[in-house]
Amino acid sequence: MPRAPVSTPVLLPDAFTPAVRRALVRADPTLGTLFKTVGPFRFERSPLHSPFEALAHSIVYQQLHGRAAATIFGRVCERVGKGKAFTPEKLLALPDTTLREAGLSANKLLAIQDLARKTVDGTVPTLARVCRMSDADLIEHLTQVRGIGQWTVEMLLIFRLGRPDILPVDDFGVRKGFMVLNGLKEQPKPKALLAYGERWRPYRSVVSWYLWRAADLPVGTFAPPEGS
């Protein structure tokens, strides 16, 4: 019996097309003013060469400033290997002390080792499988790794895989941007934002990008449309 064809998930558009803009404004007119204020959609996607490397990078960067995290991750790569040489087998072969000396905390060491083991046993899919899997399946698989929550997977889906319909409702910047967009006095609850965001499908990642920009706007730059 022939196999059913595998559907490859659609990626974010390289540019914010007029058709997408019109569709989103029709679905939610409050977005029109935000689009004009922020300007063109200038999304940049980082290539994904290895799910293991990308998730290890995310674990190291959690709760750290960018420069400090980059230094630690660089030291880890010096011990494990760089590029294609950064493999779960090489990481697991290193003594704990070697990785701790790179600057990993005890919790991050346990998380990155769990990531390596789950990559070896297939819990973390290969790059080829990752590119074919749905958003929901990837969240289900990758959150089995210690230290990897839904938000981390959502960032991977948006900024590494370019998936167009991700709305990270637990993200502080996204919720703050929604507050700015609608002139609210406090940030929405994740559940309420998720329900409201249904009108933005199938381009919720595009709206998320604009909400991050809204959160960074200087006070007084953006005035929510009347009646919003």
C-alpha positions in Angstrom: 0.0 0.0 0.0 1.6 3.3 -1.0 2.4 5.8 1.7 0.4 9.0 2.1 2.4 12.0 0.9 4.1 14.0 3.7 2.9 17.6 3.8 5.7 20.1 4.5 4.6 22.9 6.8 4.4 26.3 5.2 7.0 28.8 6.3 6.7 32.5 7.1 6.7 34.8 4.1 10.1 36.4 3.3 8.3 39.8 3.3 5.0 41.0 4.8 2.9 40.8 1.7 0.0 43.2 1.0 -2.3 40.2 0.9 -1.4 39.1 4.4 -1.6 42.6 5.7 -5.1 43.1 4.2 -6.3 39.7 5.6 -5.1 40.5 9.1 -6.6 44.0 9.1 -9.9 42.6 7.9 -9.8 40.0 10.8 -8.8 42.6 13.3 -9.0 46.3 12.3 -6.9 47.4 15.4 -3.8 46.0 13.7 -3.9 48.6 10.9 -2.6 51.4 13.1 0.1 49.2 14.5 1.3 48.1 11.1 1.6 51.7 10.0 3.4 52.7 13.2 5.9 49.9 13.1 6.4 49.7 9.4 7.4 46.7 7.2 7.6 43.2 8.5 11.3 42.6 8.8 11.4 39.1 10.2 14.8 37.4 10.2 15.0 33.6 10.6 18.2 31.8 11.8 18.9 28.6 10.0 18.3 25.3 11.8 21.2 22.9 11.1 20.7 20.6 14.2 17.8 20.4 16.6 20.2 19.2 19.3 22.5 22.3 18.9 19.6 24.7 18.7 18.0 23.4 21.9 21.3 23.2 23.7 21.8 26.8 22.8 18.3 27.7 24.2 19.0 25.9 27.5 22.3 27.7 28.0 20.7 31.1 27.2 17.8 30.7 29.7 17.7 33.4 32.3 21.0 34.9 31.2 22.0 38.1 29.5 23.1 37.5 25.9 26.8 38.2 26.3 27.2 36.0 29.3 25.2 33.2 27.7 27.3 33.5 24.5 30.5 33.1 26.4 29.3 30.0 28.2 27.9 28.4 25.1 31.2 29.1 23.3 33.1 27.4 26.1 30.7 24.4 25.9 31.4 24.2 22.1 35.1 24.3 22.7 34.8 21.2 24.8 32.2 19.3 22.8 32.9 20.5 19.2 31.8 23.2 16.8 29.4 22.9 13.9 28.7 19.3 12.9 31.1 18.1 15.6 28.6 19.3 18.3 26.9 16.0 18.8 25.0 14.4 21.7 27.4 11.5 21.8 30.4 13.8 22.3 28.7 15.8 25.0 27.7 12.6 26.9 31.3 11.4 26.8 32.5 14.4 28.7 32.8 14.3 32.5 30.4 16.6 34.4 33.3 18.6 35.8 34.4 19.5 32.2 31.0 21.0 31.4 30.6 22.7 34.8 34.0 24.4 34.2 32.5 25.8 31.0 30.1 27.7 33.2 27.0 25.5 33.2 24.9 25.5 36.3 24.0 22.2 37.9 20.4 22.4 36.5 21.5 23.4 33.0 24.1 20.5 33.0 21.3 18.0 33.9 19.0 19.6 31.2 21.6 19.5 28.4 22.6 15.9 29.3 18.9 14.9 29.2 18.6 16.6 25.8 21.6 14.6 24.6 20.2 11.3 25.8 16.8 12.1 24.3 18.4 13.0 21.0 20.3 9.7 20.9 17.1 7.6 21.8 15.0 9.5 19.2 12.7 11.4 21.4 14.2 14.6 19.9 13.5 14.1 16.2 16.1 14.4 13.5 16.3 17.6 11.4 14.5 15.9 8.5 11.6 14.8 10.8 11.5 18.2 12.5 10.9 19.9 9.2 7.9 17.6 8.4 6.3 17.6 11.9 3.4 19.8 12.9 3.7 22.5 15.4 1.7 20.6 18.0 3.7 17.4 17.5 7.0 19.3 18.0 5.8 20.9 21.2 4.7 17.5 22.5 8.0 15.8 21.6 10.4 18.5 22.6 8.8 19.4 26.0 9.7 15.9 27.2 13.3 17.2 27.6 14.2 18.5 31.0 14.4 22.3 30.9 12.5 22.7 27.6 9.1 24.3 28.0 6.5 25.3 25.5 7.8 28.8 25.2 11.3 27.5 24.2 9.8 25.3 21.5 7.6 28.2 20.2 10.8 30.3 19.8 12.3 27.5 17.8 9.2 27.2 15.7 9.2 30.9 14.9 12.8 31.9 14.6 14.5 28.7 13.4 11.7 27.0 11.5 9.8 30.0 10.3 6.3 28.6 11.2 3.7 31.2 10.5 1.0 30.4 13.0 2.6 30.6 16.5 1.3 32.8 19.3 3.4 32.5 22.4 0.9 33.7 24.9 3.2 33.2 27.9 5.7 35.6 26.4 6.0 38.9 28.4 6.7 41.0 25.3 3.7 39.6 23.3 1.3 40.2 26.2 2.7 43.7 26.8 2.4 44.5 23.1 -1.2 43.4 23.1 -1.8 45.7 26.1 -0.3 48.6 24.1 -2.2 47.7 21.0 -5.5 47.9 22.8 -4.8 50.6 25.3 -5.3 48.2 28.3 -4.1 49.0 31.8 -2.7 45.6 32.4 -1.5 42.6 30.4 -4.1 40.0 29.3 -4.1 36.6 30.8 -2.6 33.9 28.5 -5.9 32.1 28.1 -7.7 35.3 27.1 -5.0 36.3 24.6 -5.1 32.8 23.1 -8.9 33.1 22.6 -8.6 36.6 21.1 -5.7 35.5 18.8 -7.9 33.0 17.0 -8.9 35.8 14.6 -5.3 36.1 13.5 -4.9 32.6 12.1 -3.1 31.5 10.1 -0.5 34.3 10.6 -0.3 34.5 14.3 3.5 34.5 14.1 3.4 37.7 12.0 1.2 39.4 14.7 3.5 38.2 17.4 6.4 39.9 15.7 4.4 43.1 15.6 3.4 42.8 19.2 7.0 42.5 20.2 7.7 45.7 18.3 4.7 47.4 20.0 6.1 46.4 23.4 9.3 48.3 22.6 7.7 51.5 21.3 8.5 54.6 23.4 5.7 55.8 25.5 3.3 58.0 23.6 4.5 56.7 20.2 1.4 54.6 19.6 -2.2 55.6 20.1 -4.7 52.8 20.0 -7.6 53.4 17.5 -10.7 54.8 19.1 -13.2 52.2 20.1 -10.5 49.5 20.5 
